[in-house]
Amino acid sequence: MKSIYKLSILTFLSLMVLAASAQNYPVRFGVKAGANLINMAGDITDTDTKVAVQGGVTFDYAINPAFSLISGVELSTKGAKYQGTTFNDYFENAYNDVFVNINLLYLQVPVYAAYKMDVAPGTKFVFQAGPYVAYGLGGKTTIKDGVEKLEENSFSTGLVKNFDFGFGVGAGVEFDHIVTKIGYEFGVINVIDSSVGRLQNRNTYLTLGYQF
């Protein structure tokens, strides 16, 4: 895992050096919003996908007409749903199936290297990939069965860790100021307490943005 962190830091520094040398090209700021299809992968294999939201500001540092460094600051909701008997230990009389709904709100910073291909005047295809880091700000986890119901802040109990790290890939189209993208993010670290098990964030997203 340490090698992943080192590789990401080296990648980030290399991209920043390239961006710093791009003095003749503008930096474009933008805003975006979209939908997430979120889930978690790991020791519990039958979690269900949920629909969530994301939004934020974007920064597009042009290195040259074909390559850019794309970053930003975004709020992104992640998590999963689960129905089964795994979490019955939370209840004294949990004889029925238990329903778990995990909502995690992250402040996330991606650092993507992007290749842009002109396909028509004012229109470009965009392909991007790179790491992201995220910090959990809040969210609610609900655990209930036919008898009891528990609602807790997702991060306050220590069951879910605040820090997340992973990689993302995506593609999209730029229509001058309008940008639409579809992509996939996969966390590479365990975001829950190791005594409980192992789960990693997964997210498929579709966003619409505007660049100034």
FENHUTA-V173762 format. One record per residue. N is the residue number from 1. RES is the residue in one letter. PHI is phi in whole degrees, 0 to 359 (NA if undefined). OMEGA is omega in whole degrees, 0 to 359 (999 if undefined). NEAR is the number of other C-alpha atoms within 10 Angstrom. Layout:
N_RES_PHI_OMEGA_NEAR ; N_RES_PHI_OMEGA_NEAR
This chain:
1_M_NA_178_8 ; 2_K_299_179_7 ; 3_S_294_177_8 ; 4_I_295_179_13 ; 5_Y_299_180_13 ; 6_K_297_179_11 ; 7_L_296_180_13 ; 8_S_294_179_19 ; 9_I_296_179_13 ; 10_L_297_178_12 ; 11_T_298_180_17 ; 12_F_300_181_18 ; 13_L_296_179_12 ; 14_S_296_179_12 ; 15_L_293_178_20 ; 16_M_294_177_16 ; 17_V_296_177_12 ; 18_L_297_181_18 ; 19_A_293_180_21 ; 20_A_295_180_12 ; 21_S_277_184_13 ; 22_A_267_185_16 ; 23_Q_282_185_13 ; 24_N_268_183_9 ; 25_Y_237_185_14 ; 26_P_284_169_12 ; 27_V_263_182_18 ; 28_R_255_177_15 ; 29_F_261_181_15 ; 30_G_204_174_18 ; 31_V_231_180_18 ; 32_K_209_174_19 ; 33_A_208_181_19 ; 34_G_183_183_18 ; 35_A_248_174_19 ; 36_N_248_166_24 ; 37_L_254_193_19 ; 38_I_251_176_24 ; 39_N_199_177_23 ; 40_M_225_181_26 ; 41_A_237_178_17 ; 42_G_154_185_13 ; 43_D_293_176_12 ; 44_I_265_190_12 ; 45_T_265_185_10 ; 46_D_246_173_13 ; 47_T_289_183_19 ; 48_D_251_178_14 ; 49_T_285_177_17 ; 50_K_233_173_17 ; 51_V_263_180_16 ; 52_A_221_184_20 ; 53_V_229_172_18 ; 54_Q_211_177_21 ; 55_G_188_179_18 ; 56_G_172_178_18 ; 57_V_249_183_17 ; 58_T_235_177_21 ; 59_F_228_181_18 ; 60_D_242_181_20 ; 61_Y_263_182_25 ; 62_A_283_175_23 ; 63_I_276_171_23 ; 64_N_203_183_17 ; 65_P_301_184_11 ; 66_A_258_186_13 ; 67_F_238_180_19 ; 68_S_221_169_25 ; 69_L_251_184_23 ; 70_I_250_179_22 ; 71_S_219_180_20 ; 72_G_155_176_17 ; 73_V_228_185_16 ; 74_E_221_170_20 ; 75_L_260_185_20 ; 76_S_224_179_22 ; 77_T_266_178_24 ; 78_K_227_181_25 ; 79_G_140_183_28 ; 80_A_190_171_23 ; 81_K_242_178_19 ; 82_Y_211_174_21 ; 83_Q_225_182_17 ; 84_G_177_182_14 ; 85_T_238_184_14 ; 86_T_300_187_13 ; 87_F_265_183_18 ; 88_N_297_180_18 ; 89_D_295_178_9 ; 90_Y_287_188_14 ; 91_F_237_180_16 ; 92_E_287_184_9 ; 93_N_236_185_12 ; 94_A_269_179_17 ; 95_Y_265_180_12 ; 96_N_263_173_13 ; 97_D_299_181_15 ; 98_V_253_178_22 ; 99_F_252_180_19 ; 100_V_237_179_22 ; 101_N_234_184_18 ; 102_I_254_175_21 ; 103_N_242_183_22 ; 104_L_233_178_23 ; 105_L_260_183_23 ; 106_Y_247_162_22 ; 107_L_267_192_19 ; 108_Q_236_177_22 ; 109_V_234_175_19 ; 110_P_270_173_21 ; 111_V_226_187_23 ; 112_Y_247_168_25 ; 113_A_274_186_21 ; 114_A_234_173_23 ; 115_Y_248_182_18 ; 116_K_243_184_20 ; 117_M_238_177_16 ; 118_D_291_178_14 ; 119_V_239_178_10 ; 120_A_193_177_9 ; 121_P_304_179_8 ; 122_G_79_183_10 ; 123_T_231_180_17 ; 124_K_224_166_19 ; 125_F_275_181_18 ; 126_V_236_176_21 ; 127_F_236_187_20 ; 128_Q_221_178_21 ; 129_A_199_178_21 ; 130_G_161_182_21 ; 131_P_272_170_24 ; 132_Y_220_171_20 ; 133_V_235_183_16 ; 134_A_214_178_21 ; 135_Y_231_183_17 ; 136_G_286_180_21 ; 137_L_262_183_16 ; 138_G_173_185_17 ; 139_G_125_184_18 ; 140_K_237_173_17 ; 141_T_249_180_20 ; 142_T_247_177_16 ; 143_I_233_182_21 ; 144_K_212_170_21 ; 145_D_227_183_21 ; 146_G_287_185_12 ; 147_V_245_188_12 ; 148_E_236_178_13 ; 149_K_216_177_14 ; 150_L_241_174_12 ; 151_E_230_183_12 ; 152_E_223_168_13 ; 153_N_299_188_18 ; 154_S_300_185_23 ; 155_F_255_188_20 ; 156_S_288_182_14 ; 157_T_279_184_9 ; 158_G_87_178_11 ; 159_L_293_178_15 ; 160_V_249_180_21 ; 161_K_279_181_17 ; 162_N_287_188_19 ; 163_F_273_173_16 ; 164_D_224_180_20 ; 165_F_212_180_24 ; 166_G_190_182_21 ; 167_F_229_178_18 ; 168_G_223_173_20 ; 169_V_228_181_18 ; 170_G_195_177_19 ; 171_A_211_180_18 ; 172_G_191_181_19 ; 173_V_226_173_20 ; 174_E_256_173_20 ; 175_F_252_184_16 ; 176_D_59_181_13 ; 177_H_272_184_13 ; 178_I_268_181_15 ; 179_V_229_173_21 ; 180_T_236_184_19 ; 181_K_219_171_20 ; 182_I_233_183_18 ; 183_G_197_183_18 ; 184_Y_220_178_18 ; 185_E_241_178_21 ; 186_F_226_176_20 ; 187_G_288_182_22 ; 188_V_243_177_16 ; 189_I_240_178_15 ; 190_N_285_184_19 ; 191_V_259_176_20 ; 192_I_242_180_17 ; 193_D_302_186_13 ; 194_S_295_178_12 ; 195_S_289_179_7 ; 196_V_274_183_11 ; 197_G_154_182_12 ; 198_R_221_175_16 ; 199_L_220_179_23 ; 200_Q_233_182_20 ; 201_N_288_173_23 ; 202_R_228_183_22 ; 203_N_207_169_24 ; 204_T_252_187_18 ; 205_Y_230_172_19 ; 206_L_224_184_19 ; 207_T_232_174_18 ; 208_L_232_184_17 ; 209_G_224_177_19 ; 210_Y_227_179_19 ; 211_Q_254_182_18 ; 212_F_273_999_10
